[in-house]
C-alpha cells in the first residue's frame, strides 16, 4: 500500500456544506509523492461520490497540502485553524454537482 484516504458521509455545519462527504486521513508515502498517486486517489474518490449523488467533498487540509488540493479544484473556506500536535489546517471543499 502506498496511499490511503477515507471518505465519510459528514456535512460541515459551520460552513453549510450539506449532502457532503469528508476526506480524512489522506496520505501518500514520501517516495510516491509528486508521482500522481494522490491525484489519482482523490479523483477516484470524487467519481465514486458523484455516483452516490454527493454534492460536496471537503477536508481539513494541512497547510503544506493546500496547493495540492487547489490544483485539483478545491477552494479554502474560512480561516486557518490549529490542530494540536499536528499543525495549521484549512477547510477546503469542491462542488461535485455537474
Secondary structure, DSSP 8 states (H G I E B T S, - for coil): --EEEEEEE--BGGGTB-SEEEEEEEEE-GGGTTTTHHHHHHHHHHHHHHHTT--EEEEEEEGGGHHHHHHTT-EEEEEEEEETTTEEEEEEEEE---
